[in-house]
C-alpha cells in the first residue's frame, strides 16, 4: 500500500492550494484518513481528519479556512486550503488506516511542501 501526496507549492498569503493524497495497492478499505503538517523547527501536528463516512475534524487554527474531503471510489483524500497564512507553511503529510486482504495498518505519504510567502 502506498499513499502519494501532491499539490504543494509556493503561494502568496491569502491564496489557495488543493492537496491530494492518492492511495494504491492491495486495498480492501480505507478507514480514517488524516492530514498532518510539520513547520520548520516544529513538531508534526494534526491538521484535519476524515472518516470513511465523511465526518471531519480540524485543528483550531485552520477551521473555516481548510476543508478535508475524500473520494472513496478513487481512493483519494483532498485538503482544500484557502486564505493561506505564512504560518501554514510546512511539509504536509497524509496518513491513513488501511485494511488490506491480510491486515489493517497505518500508512504515511511522503509529504508535499507548502510555502506561503510574498
N, C-alpha and C positions, 0 to 999 in steps of 0.2 A: 504494500500500500504506500502511495506517495501523495503528499499534499504539495501543490505548486502555487505559491503566492505570486501575484503580479499586480502591476498598476501603479507602483510608486513613481515618484519623480519630484521635480522641483516646481513649487507653486508659490505664488505671492500670497501674502496674508489676505484673508477674505475669499480666497479661491476655493476650488473644489477638486477632489480626486475620487476615483472609484477603484477600490482594491478588489481583486478576485482571488479566490482560493479554490483550485480545482483538485478534486480527489480522483485517483485512478488506482487500478489494481483489483485484487480479489476482494470485492466489497459486497457484503450482503446487506448491510445497513449502516448509514452514518448517523450516529446518535447526536449528542450535543456537540456544538462547534463553538470555537472561541477566536477572538482576535486579541492579541497581546501587542504591546509595543515596548521598546526599550530606547529611552533617550540617552544621549551621550553622558556617561558617568553616572547613570542611574540604574536602579534595578528594573527588571521587566515587570510591567503592570498589566493587569487585565483591563481591556478596553470595553469589550462587548461580548455577549454570548447569545446563542440562539439554539433552541431545542429543535428536534426533528419536527415538532408540531408548529413551530414558528414563534414560540414565546421568547421574548428578548429581554435582556438586561444590559445596562450601561453603567460605566463609571460616571460619577457626577460631573466631571469636567467636560464630558462630551455630550451629555444629554441635550437634546434639542438641536444638535449640530450633526451628529453621526447617526446613520441608520444601517443596521445589520439586517441582511436578508439571505435567503438561500433558495436555490432551485434544486429540489431533490432529484428529479429525473436526470438533470445534468451533473449531479454530484458536485455542485459549486456553491460556495458561500461568497457574499459580497459585503463590502463596507463602503457605503456612500458617505463621504466626508465633505461637509460644507462649512463655510465660514471658518476656514482653517486659520489657526494662530501659530506663531513661531513655537510655542510650547508643545504643539502637536508633532514637532519634528522628532524623528526616530526611526528605528527599524521595526516594521510591523510584521508580526508572525501570526500565522493561522495554526490552529490546533484543533484536532477532532478526535472524538472517541468513536472508533470504527469497529464494527463487527464483521469479521470475515467468515468463511465457511468453517474455520477452525477455532477462532478465539475472538476476544474483544480486547483491543489495546488502544493506547493513546498515541497519536502521531503528530509530528510537527512539520510545518512547511519550512522553507529555507529563509524566509524573511524578504521583505521588499522595503527599500529605503524611501521615506517620505521626508522631504526638506521643505519647510515653509519659511521663506525668506524673501525680502525685497531686494 
